[in-house]
Amino acid sequence: MTTIGNLLKTLRSYKEVSQSKIANALFVQRSTYSKIEQGQTSLTIDLAVRIASFFGMEFNYFALCLEFEKYLYSSTTQRIVKSKKDQDKLSV
């Protein structure tokens, strides 16, 4: 099992985006997103769904990545995230 911070940092590195860009897409302040990555703030289900969408994945796959590191580090996850690289806004 991985931490939410490790999950978010890894997905962000796959997508090659800054915390600011993700925060803007999620309509939260960068400091809020940063605190979630650092484990200082809890992640709500609503925000988790929006984050999953930002990275181009269904919520259940996002949860699998959190529960099982093999999903997070798989080539499939990297392809999913990279395929949504140019997305600037959420489609939720």
N, C-alpha and C positions, 0 to 999 in steps of 0.2 A: 504494500500500500504506500502510495506516495502522498506528499502533502499538497494542499491546494496551491501553495506558493510555488513549489517545484513544478507542478502541472502547468500553471500559468506562465512561468518563466520559460519552460521548454516549448510550449505552444507558441509563445511570442517569438522565440528564437527561430522556430520553423518558418514563421510568417515574416520574420525580419521587420518588425514594427516596434515603435517605441510605446512606452506606457501612455504617453500623451495621446497618441493616435487611437489606441484602444479606448482610453477614457472618453475621448471625444465621441467615438462611435457608440459608446454605451450611455452617453449623456450623464457621466459622473465626473467629478473632479479627479485630476491625476493623482492627487494625494490620497483620495479614497481608494483608487485602484492600487496604488503602491502599498497601502496598508493591507489590502487583501493579499497581495503577493507576498508580503512579509509575515503574514499570519497574525497581524495585529487587529484585524477586523474580520468578523464572520461574513461568509458569503451567503446571501439569501438565494432561495430557489429561483426567484424571478431573475436576479442578476446572473445566476449560473446558466439559465436558459439563454439569456441574451449573449453571454460570453461564448457559449457553445455555438450559437448561430454566427457570431462574429468569426469564429474559426472554421465555419463551414461544416459543422457536425451536428447530429441530433443529440439531444440531451442525454439519452441513454448511453451513447458511445462516449460522450464526455465523462459520464460517471464511471464507465468501464476503465477509461484512462486513469481516473483517480484511484480506483480500487486495485487495478492490476497494471503494474509498470510495463509489462510486455506489450500492452496496447499503446501506452504512451510513446514508447520508443520504436514502435513498428514502422515499417516503410509505408504501410497503408495510412497511418495517421499523418505522417509527413506529407504524403501526396494529397490527402484531404485538405490539410491546412494550406499548403502551398498553392493548391488550385484556386483558393479564394484570396490570393495575395493582393489583387487589385481592388478588392471590395472596400469601400470607404464608409458606407452606411449599412446599418442592419436592415434586414428584410423581414423583421418580426412585426 
